[in-house]
Amino acid sequence: MSTTRTRTIEWQGASGARYKYWIYPLPPNFDSVPGNYLFAKEVAPGKWRPIYVGQTNDLSERFDSHHKAACFKRNGATHIHAHAHSGGEAARLAEERDLKLGLNPTCNG
């Protein structure tokens, strides 16, 4: 992932598992690697509201053409949290599902 990493956060899933994500301003500029991501709004310094959790085979895809882009904008997404994940699609989907259940993000409904 080529974008300069500035901060990290750990998001907790419904299972209790914690997942470390790097925090990037929008718009992102990622290398072509598989990974998980989370759109979020910074509501106070260091305080985040999750807006959407997802996974992809290619983080370099343009997120402005994402099928939920209108929802991200409407809900004030300010950053994307992401990490590369080489464990395969099943592992990325399991992490995505765990975080969706644990965080109940606005745009995943």
N, C-alpha and C positions, 0 to 999 in steps of 0.2 A: 504494500500500500504506500503510495508515494506522497500523499499529502502529509505535511508536517504534523506530527502528533503533539498536542499540547497538554491535554489532561486525560485522565481515565476515570471511569466510574464502574462500579459493580452493580448489576441489576440482579435481583433475586426472583427466581421462578417459583411457581406453586409448589414444586418439589422441595424447595429449600436450597437448591443448587444456586450458586452465585456465578455470574458470567461477567468477565472483565471486557469492557468496551473502551475504545479510544473515542474521544470527543472531537468532532470536526465542525467548523462553520459551514453553512450552506453557501454556494453549491459545492459538493464534494468533487474531488479529482483523484479517483482511485486507480490502482493498477488492476489488471484483469486477473482477479483471483476469486475463488469462491469464498463466501462469508455470510455472516449474519449482520443485520443492521436494525437500528431503531431510530425513528424520527422522534425528536423531543423538543419541548419548549422550556427554555430556562426562565423560570418564574421568579427567581431571586438568585443572587450569586451562589452557584454550586447546588441549587435546588432545581430539580427537573420534573416535568410532567410528561410521561410517555404518551405519544400520539399514535405510533404505528410500529409494529414489530414485523420483520420479514427476514427472508433468507434468499440467496441468489447464487447461481453458479458463476456469476461475473459481476463483481462490485463496480467495475468501470462503466456499466450500463448507465445511461443518462437517467437520473432520477426525476427530472422535470417532466418526463413523459410517462412516469409511473401511473398506473391505473387509479391510484388513490391521491395523486398530486393535488387535486382540488381540495380534498379533505385536509391534507397537510397544511396548505395555505390558509384555509378557513379557520383552522385551529391554532395558527400562529407558530408552526414549527420554526425553530431558530437554529437547530443543529441536527446533525446526524451522528449517531454513535454506532461504531462498526468495529468488527474484527475479522481477520481472515480465519477461515475454518476449513481445514483440509481433511476432515474426518468423513467426508462423503455426504450425499444428500440426506440420507436417513438421519444422520447425527444433527445436521443443520435444521431439519424439520422438527426433530425432537426438542432442540433448544428453543426454536421459535414457538412451538406449542406450549412448552413449559412457561416461557415468559408471557405469552398471551394470557394464559390462565392465571398467572401470578399478578400481572400488572393491569389487565383489562384496559388496554389502550383504546382511546376514543375511535380511531379510524379502522380498527380491526373488526368492528361489529357488523 
